[in-house]
Amino acid sequence: MGENSYKNWQEKTLIPYIKKNPTRKKKFETSSYLDVKELYADSDVKNYEQNLGYPGQYPFTRGPYPTMYRGQFWTMRQYAGFGTAKESNERYKYLLKQGQTGLSVAFDLPTQIGYDSDSPMSEGEVGKVGVAIDTIDDMETLFKDIPLDKVSTSMTINATAFILLAMYIVVGKKQGVDKKLLRGTIQNDILKEYIARGTYIYPPKPSMRIITDIFDYCAKEVPKWNTISISGYHIREAGSTAVQEAAFTLANGIEYVKSAIDKGLNVDEFAGRLSFFFNAHNDILEEVAKFRAARRMWAKIMKERFQAKNEKSQMLRFHTQTGGSTLTAQQPENNIVRVTLQALAAVLGGTQSLHTNSMDEALALPTEKSVRIALRTQQIIAYESGVANVVDPLGGSYYIESLTDTIEEKAWEYINKIDELGGMVAAIEQGFVQKEIQESAFQYQMDIENKERIIVGVNSFQIEEEPPKDLLKVDPSLRNEQIKNLQRVKSQRDNTKVLNNIKLLKETVQSNENIMPVVIECVENYATLQEIADALRQEFGEYKESVVI
């Protein structure tokens, strides 16, 4: 189909037909406001062979591995954690019995921002949005009877990621598992906290120092561990478009790689363990194109900007979570359909790992039944849909390839702008990224309110509903149980050792040596999460967010 024949079809067939049969609306767009034509042809695809390539080969547009899901399915995770470590351990065992192939740990807010359960700052939040972890004792309970050499564990933790990683290493040691065999991921992406989420502790520059210490330590000591999951998920949850999600996530990645190289690390020593974390929304084809564009862009960034020689350093491997912000409290059963569409988009886009949200998460923590449905959604896609039988099944579609090119082009524009501002840290400090996301979020909400964007059950197709029943609620009294356990640990430990460890940690911070060996020693001697976090607070200070206007 040439360009002339396409124009001929428009003039002779399409336009006369539309005059008699008008389309539903004058302008069609993706969810990110990218124009969508009525039909795509070969003339819409540029540099086809150069940009497309083959799976397992640069630029990895079609996937990082030659066989993709013909070799093995993506890792099926369910993000879980609530209440005490004992309760969460029971949920993990339940999920593993149901066929989950990897653990994904949610931590409560105090744990995320470096406070023990007995801190006044923790009141009302202990165990609410994840599991409470105060000491290595809690971490041992969390993974009781779960052999760490047999599972891959993802931990959604950022400001205190270095402490939780140290605890995981020590639990492995107590189980007799060599740290070189531990597999998993810590999110450890602090830059997106300043942009979109807010669970930061320290200012950007010392936070970057902690992250590069983790890169350095794990490259030598925990080689199978993914040292960071550079997250676009929360950027999208804050209201960004798909283009912004890809651009800002990759710009964060660039900043992390630059920091590690500036520290003296060789790019090919650590880049192969970088991983990414993306969101999946309802516009299936745009999401597929976003994943493919991001993979191609990262390959170019690593090869051309950072001269990475190892192909593993050029591969973008990513976890996907379905869109929490797309879930509705109204008619929550509809969320099963939304999650299915989003999970399918992730698989068609070539994800390496996937979490599917539960239908009731707009209302409360998910029940066992809703978690099981969410996991079964992945299993049905894997075993019954047929989409895992072929690599990059949508590759070569004129629309998909054109949309992949468009997303890449517009994402490069953002990255070039961020470079002009001095890099991602500078762009965050100037409020550029935050403002762009805020404007997109505002536009999205206005579209819903004006019914230019239909959300089924919310601004159209509403019904009268009874209040929801059988929601999972965390018992607020569990804080007392957590504090009692913390007091027991403190009374039984060697407090002189803990004080000496904390003193050594502060000295290590001041000397610019790698902090991870000392943090591991602190953890082994039952120093609490807050004691370790506070030691760095005293050295680094705390970040205070500036208002973006």
N, C-alpha and C positions, 0 to 999 in steps of 0.2 A: 504494500500500500504506500504509494508515494504521496508527497505533499499536494501535488496537483489533483490527484484523485480524491484526497480527503476534502479539499476545498470544493471540488465538484459535488461531492456528496452533501456538503453543507448547503450549497447554493440550490441544488436541484431537488434535494429530498428533505433535509432537516428544516430549513427556514420555511418553506411552504407548509410543512406539516404543523409547525409551531403556530403559524398564523391561524390555523383552524383549531388547534388543540394546545392551548397555552400550558406551559409547565407550571408546577406547583408554586414556584417562586422565581423571581427574576434572577437572583444570584445564588449560586450554590458554593458552599465553602466547607472545608474540613472544620473540625472542632477548634482548630488553632487559626482560623480565619485565612487559610490558604485557598485561593480560587480553585474551583473544580470545573473543568470543562465537561461537556456532555459525552465526549468520546476521546480516547487517546489512540494515537497511531505511532508508527515507527519514527515519524518525523519529530515526535515529542521526546525522543530518547537520544541523548548526546553521549559520545565516547563510550558506546555500549560495551565493547569487549574490554577496554581499559578499566572502566569503572566496575564492571560486573565480576570478571574473573571467575575462579572456581573455588568451591569450599575447601578450606584448609590451606589456601594460598593467598598471598598478599593481593589486594587490600582487604581480604576477608569479608567482603560484602555479603557473601552467601553463607557465611558461617565459619567459625574458627577451626572446625574439624572436618575432614573429608567425608565421614559417614554420618555425622550428627546423630540423630536418634535411631538410626539403623544399628548403631553400635550399642548405645544404651540411652534410656530415657533421661530427661532432665531430672535433677534431684528434686523430689517432692517434699517441700517443707511446709509446716504450719507454724506460724509465729505464735508462740504460747508462753505464758508465764503470768502468774497472779498469786497474790497472797504470800504464803510462806514457801520456802524451798521444798518442804515436804509435799504440799499440795501440787506444786508445779511438777515435781518428780513423778507424781501419780499421773498427771495429764500427759507427760512425755511418754511414759510407758504405754498408756492407752493409745496414743497416736502411733507409736512404733508397731504395736500389735495390729493396728488398722492398715498398715502398709506404708506409712511414711518412711522416707529413706534418708532424712536428715533432720536434725533438731534446729530450731530457730528460737532463740531466747529473748523474751521481752523482760526488761527490768523496770522496777517502779521508779517514780520520779526522784525520790531521794538518792537512790543508787546512781541514777544518771548524772546528778549534779554534785555528788560527793558528800552526802550527809548520811550518818548512821540513823537507824530507826529511832534512837532515843533523843535525837536532836530536836529542839523546838521547831526547827525548819521543816521537820518531817511530819508534823502532826496533821492528820487528815489525809495523808498521801501514801502511807505505808501499804504496799501490796496492791494498790488500786489499779495501776495501768501495767503492771508487770510484777515480777517476783522481787522481794526484798533480799538484798545480799549485804550483810555487814562484815562478815569475816570468812576465812577459808572454811570454817565449820559449816556455814550455810551452803557454800559451793560444793562441798563434799555431799551434803544431803541432796542438793539439786540433781547431782549425777549418780546417786546411789544405785548400784546394780545396772548401770549403763556403761559398758566398757568403752572407754574413749578411743581405743585403737580400732573400734568397729564402726563408729559413727562419725559423720561430719557435722560440726556444730557451728552455727552462725549466731553471733551475739550482736544485737542492735544496741551498741553502746559507743559513746564518743568521747566526751570529756574525761571520763574515768576508764577508758578502754584499756589503758596500760595496766591498771590495777586488776581488772577482770581477766585480762589475758594472763597475767601473772598467777592469779588464782587457778585458772584452768590448767596451766602448766604444772602447778603444784598438786592439783587433784590427780592429774595424769601420773605424776611421780608416785603419789601415794597408792595408785592402782597398779604400779609397776610398769607403766607405759613410758617408753622413751619419748622425750619431747620431739625427737626427729620424726616420730610416727603420727603426731597429732595433726588432724586435718580439720579445717574450718576457716572461719572468717570473723574478724571483728570489723564493725562498720568504721569506726576510727576516723570519720570524715568530719572534722571540726568546722571547716569553712562553710558548709551548708547550714550549720547551726547558727552562724552569724547572719546568714541570708534568710533562713526560712523557719527554723524550728525553735531555737532559743535555749537548748540545754548545754550551754557553754559554761566554763568556769573561768579559765585564764584568757588573757589577751591573745590575739592571733599569732604573734611571733613566737612566744614561748610554747604555745600549743603546737605550732609547726615543728619546734625542736623535739617535743615529746614524740610526735608522729615519726620523724626521721630516726629517732632512737629505736623505735619499734621496727622500722624497716631494716635497720642495720643489725639489730639483735636477731630477728627472725631469719634473715638471709643466711646467717651463720648457724643458728641453733635450732630453729623450728622451720625447716625448709619447705614443708608441705602446707604451711599456714598462709592464708591470704591476709596480708597485713593491713589492708584497707578495702572498704567497699565504698567507692566514690559514688555518692548518692544523689541521683536526680529525683528520687521518689518524693522527698519532702519538699523539694523545689516545686514539683507539680502539685502537691497537696496544698501548698501555699497559694496556688492560683496561676502558676505559669502556663504558657502554651507548650505544646510538644517541642516546638523549635527552641524555645528558651530552656526547657528541661535538658535537651541535648547539648546546647551551647554552654550553659552555665556549669553543667556537670563536667564536660570535657575541659573547660577553663579551670575548674578546681583541680582536675587531674594534672593539667600542665603545671599548676603551682606546686603540687606535691612532688612531682618529678624534679622540677627546678630546685626545690629545697633540698631534696636528697642528693642531687648532684653537687650543689653548693657545699654540702656537708662532707663531700669527698667520696661518695658512693659511686660505683660504676653502674651505669644505667642497666646493663644486662644482668647485674647481680640481684637487683630487686624488682625490676619492672614486670617480670613474669609472674609475680605474686600479687600484682594489683588486680582488683576486680571492681566491678561497677554494679550499681543497684538502680533499676529504673522502675517507673510506674507504668501501668497499662490502663488506659481508659477505653471508652466505648467505641470510638471511631476506629474500627479494626484496621482498615487499610492504612490510615495515617500512622497508627502505632507500629505496624509492621515496617513501614518506610522509615520511621524514626529509628528503630533498632538497627536497621541495615545501614542507614546514614551514619549513625554514631560509630558503628564498627569500622566503617571505611575511613572516617575522619581520624579515629584514634590510631589506626595503622599508619596513616600519613603523618600524623603528629609525631609518633615515636620514631619513624624511619627518617623523616626529613628534618624535623626540628631537633630531635635529640640523638640522631645517628645510632639508634638501637640496631644492633646487628642480628641478635637472636630473634627468630620469628615469634617465639613465645612472648617476647617483650612488645611485639607489635599487635598481639591479639587482644581484642576487647572481649573479655568474658564477663557475663552479667547475670545477676539474680533479678527476678521480677516479682513485684507484688501488685496484685490488682488494686484498683483505685479506691482507697478508703473514703475520699471526698465525694465519690460518685454514689455511695450507698445512701439510701433514703430510709428515714424512720417510718415514712408512710408506706403501706403495703410492702413490708420487708421481704416477702416472698419474691417480689420482683428482682431483688438483689441477686438471687440465684442466677437469673438470666444475665444480668449485667456482668457478674463474675465469670460466667461461662464465656461470654464474648471476649472479655479482657484476657482470660487465660488462653483462649484460642489465639488471640493476637500475639501473645508472648511466645507461644510455641511456633506459630508461623514465622515469627521474627527471629527465632533461633536462640531462645534463652537457655542458660545452663542450669538454672535453678528457679523454682517457682513457689510462691505462697499464694494461696487463694483465700480471700477474705470470706468470713462467714456472714450469712444473711442478716444476723441480728446485731452486727457490730456498730450500727448507727444508734443502737439503743443501750447496749451494755457489753460486757465481756461475753464472748461466745460460749454457748452451752456445748456439751459433748455432741449432741445431735447435730447442731449447725456446723460444728467443726468437721464432723464426719461427712456431711453433705459437701462441704467445701473441698475436702480431700478426694471424695469420690468424683467430683467434677474433673479433677486432674486425671484420675485413673481412667475415666470414661474417654477423655480426649486421647490419652495415651494408647489404650487398648482397643477402643471401638471406632474411633473416628477415621482412621486411616491416614491422618495428616502427618504422622511420624514415620511413615514408610518411605518418604522421599525427602531429599535434602532441598531446602529452600523452595517449597512448592509454588510460591507466588513469583519466584524469580523469572524475569523475562516478560512479565505483564507490562504492557506499555504504561499503564497508569502507575503501577508500583514503582517502576524504574524512574519515571518522570517525577513522581512525588519524592522519591529518595533523593534525587538530584536537587529538587527545590528545597527540601529541608536542609540538606548539606550546605547549599549556597547561602541560605539565610542564617544558618548557625555560624558559618565562617564570618559573616558580617559582625555578629556579636563578639566572636573571639577576637577579631581584629580591633574592634572598639575597646575591648578590655585590655588588649596589648598596649593600645595608645594611652590608656589611663595608668599604665604601669604594672599591669598584672592583676590577678584576682583579689589579692589582699588589699591592694590600693583601691580597686573598684568597689569592694565591700566597704572600706573605710569612707569612701566618698558617697556611698549610698546609691550608686548607679544600679546595681543588680536588684536591690530591694525595691527601688522605685519602678523598675520595669515590671517586676512581678506584681506589685500592687496595682499598677494600671491594668494589667491583664486580668487580674482577679476582679477588679471593679467592672470591667467591660463584660465579663462572663456573668456576673450577678445581675447587671442591668439587662442583659439579654434574656435571662430567666424571668425577671420581673415584667419585662415587656412582651413576654411570650414569643420572642424571636428564637428562643431555644426551648424546646419542649422537654421537660423531665416528667416522664410518665408517673402519674400518681401524686405529683407535687404541684405543678401548675396546669396540668390537664389530666383528665381521666381519674379524678379523685372519687373516693367513696367514703362513706361514714365508717369509722373503725372503732372497735372496742380498745380500751387500753391494753398494751401488751402484757402477756402473762409468762410465767416460768423463766424470767430473766435471771442470769447468773449475777449474784451480788456478793461482794467481798465483805466479810464480817469485820466491822471496824475495830472489834476487840482484839484482832490478831496482832495489832501493834504491841499490846501488852505481852503477848506470847513472844514476839520477836525481841522485845527489850529484855525480857527474862532470860532468854537464851544468850543474848549479848552480854549480860551481866555475868552469867555463868562462865562464858569463855574468858572474859577479862579477869575473873577471880582465879582461874586455873592456869593462865599463861605466865610466862616469866616476864614481868613488866620491865625489869632492867634491860633485858635483851631488846624489847620493843623500843625503849627510849634510845638505846644505842643505835638501833637500826634507823630510827627516824633522824637522829643526829647525822648519821652517815649519809642518809638520803639528801639532806640539805647540803652537805659538803659536796656531794657528787653533782648536784644541780649547779652549784657555784663553780665547779671545776670544768664544766662542760663535758665530762665523761658520760658514757651511756648509763642511763638511770635504771634500765631494766634488771640487771643482776641484783641491784640493791632492793628494788621493789619486790622481786621474788623472795629475797631473804626476809623482808618485812612481813610479807604474806605468810611465809612458812612459820614465823614466830607469832602468828595470830594478831598482828597489827590490824586495826579496823580500816575499812574503806575510808572513813572520814579522817582518821589520823594521818593516812598517807596523802589524801587530797589536801588536807590543811597544811601539811609540810610544804607542798608546792604553792599553795595560796600565799603563804608567808614569803616565799621567794619571788613569785611571779606577779602577785596581786590578782585582782578579779576584773573581768571585762565588764564595762558598763555600756549598754547599747545607746547609741545616739539616735535622735529622732530624725527620720527621713521625711522631708517635706516636698 
